[in-house]
Amino acid sequence: MYTPKEPLQDIQHIRHMMERSSRFVSLSGFSGIAAGVWSLAGAWYALQMIETYYVAFDATGYSNDAFQKLKYQLFFVAGVVLLLTLVTAYFFTFRRSQQQKVNIWNSVSRKLALNLLIPLIAGGFFILSMLQYNEWRFVSSLTLIFYGLALVNASKYTLTDIRYLGLIEIILGLINTRFIGYGLYFWAAGFGIMHILYGIIMWYKYERNQ
């Protein structure tokens, strides 16, 4: 029995157009891979600084100046990682939007950015308040949890895969609360390894044949 292909193709085309009008689908898997690489590099460098600090700690004892210096160094590394991640994410997303002939800054992408930023900004201020009182134990777990909440909150305006990544980040953050001394390793797993895996999956599903 012959079944015409044109109606099916028309339906798929309509669904694709509806998805593009309601969701931002220009996210690139390479953005996730780059973010994961920067995060792993930052985690490795931070680990070297922490080990250097504890070597000095064992040799000379506690020094408030040395501890304050370590905090500023860690903040600097985190800032560099964040900057590199944002720059590469914009580059790859802009390149893919150009390939798809989609405006990178439209009503959908603005909703995506807003829903992403609300949990991130709230979590950022909460973490800074904790650091004000020298409470460091849950910083890594809270960054994972709030980042995961941001991804879940923004997922309704982009690809569904983002939601699953967000849930994984939340789970890792919650597990990290039970293993305080391993925060940097959880941070590397969540922001590094999971981003790389997510980027590879995204590339394979949506960009491989383009």
VENJOBEL-V340088 format. One record per residue. N is the residue number from 0. RES is the residue in three letters. PHI is phi as a letter, one per 40 degrees, with the letter a starting at -180 (* if undefined). Layout:
n	res	phi
N	RES	PHI
N	RES	PHI
//
This chain:
n	res	phi
0	MET	*
1	TYR	c
2	THR	b
3	PRO	c
4	LYS	c
5	GLU	c
6	PRO	d
7	LEU	c
8	GLN	c
9	ASP	c
10	ILE	c
11	GLN	c
12	HIS	c
13	ILE	c
14	ARG	c
15	HIS	c
16	MET	c
17	MET	c
18	GLU	c
19	ARG	c
20	SER	c
21	SER	b
22	ARG	b
23	PHE	c
24	VAL	b
25	SER	c
26	LEU	c
27	SER	b
28	GLY	c
29	PHE	c
30	SER	c
31	GLY	c
32	ILE	c
33	ALA	c
34	ALA	c
35	GLY	c
36	VAL	c
37	TRP	c
38	SER	c
39	LEU	c
40	ALA	c
41	GLY	c
42	ALA	c
43	TRP	c
44	TYR	c
45	ALA	c
46	LEU	c
47	GLN	c
48	MET	c
49	ILE	c
50	GLU	c
51	THR	c
52	TYR	c
53	TYR	c
54	VAL	c
55	ALA	c
56	PHE	c
57	ASP	c
58	ALA	c
59	THR	b
60	GLY	g
61	TYR	c
62	SER	b
63	ASN	c
64	ASP	c
65	ALA	c
66	PHE	c
67	GLN	c
68	LYS	c
69	LEU	c
70	LYS	c
71	TYR	c
72	GLN	c
73	LEU	c
74	PHE	c
75	PHE	c
76	VAL	c
77	ALA	c
78	GLY	c
79	VAL	c
80	VAL	c
81	LEU	c
82	LEU	c
83	LEU	c
84	THR	c
85	LEU	c
86	VAL	c
87	THR	c
88	ALA	c
89	TYR	c
90	PHE	c
91	PHE	c
92	THR	c
93	PHE	c
94	ARG	c
95	ARG	c
96	SER	c
97	GLN	c
98	GLN	c
99	GLN	c
100	LYS	f
101	VAL	b
102	ASN	c
103	ILE	c
104	TRP	b
105	ASN	b
106	SER	c
107	VAL	c
108	SER	c
109	ARG	c
110	LYS	c
111	LEU	d
112	ALA	c
113	LEU	c
114	ASN	c
115	LEU	c
116	LEU	c
117	ILE	d
118	PRO	c
119	LEU	c
120	ILE	c
121	ALA	c
122	GLY	c
123	GLY	c
124	PHE	c
125	PHE	c
126	ILE	c
127	LEU	c
128	SER	c
129	MET	c
130	LEU	c
131	GLN	d
132	TYR	b
133	ASN	f
134	GLU	c
135	TRP	b
136	ARG	c
137	PHE	b
138	VAL	c
139	SER	c
140	SER	c
141	LEU	c
142	THR	c
143	LEU	c
144	ILE	c
145	PHE	c
146	TYR	c
147	GLY	c
148	LEU	c
149	ALA	c
150	LEU	c
151	VAL	c
152	ASN	c
153	ALA	c
154	SER	c
155	LYS	c
156	TYR	b
157	THR	a
158	LEU	c
159	THR	c
160	ASP	d
161	ILE	c
162	ARG	c
163	TYR	c
164	LEU	c
165	GLY	c
166	LEU	c
167	ILE	c
168	GLU	c
169	ILE	c
170	ILE	c
171	LEU	c
172	GLY	c
173	LEU	c
174	ILE	c
175	ASN	c
176	THR	c
177	ARG	c
178	PHE	b
179	ILE	c
180	GLY	c
181	TYR	b
182	GLY	d
183	LEU	c
184	TYR	c
185	PHE	c
186	TRP	c
187	ALA	c
188	ALA	c
189	GLY	c
190	PHE	c
191	GLY	c
192	ILE	c
193	MET	c
194	HIS	c
195	ILE	c
196	LEU	c
197	TYR	c
198	GLY	c
199	ILE	c
200	ILE	c
201	MET	c
202	TRP	c
203	TYR	c
204	LYS	c
205	TYR	b
206	GLU	b
207	ARG	d
208	ASN	c
209	GLN	c
//
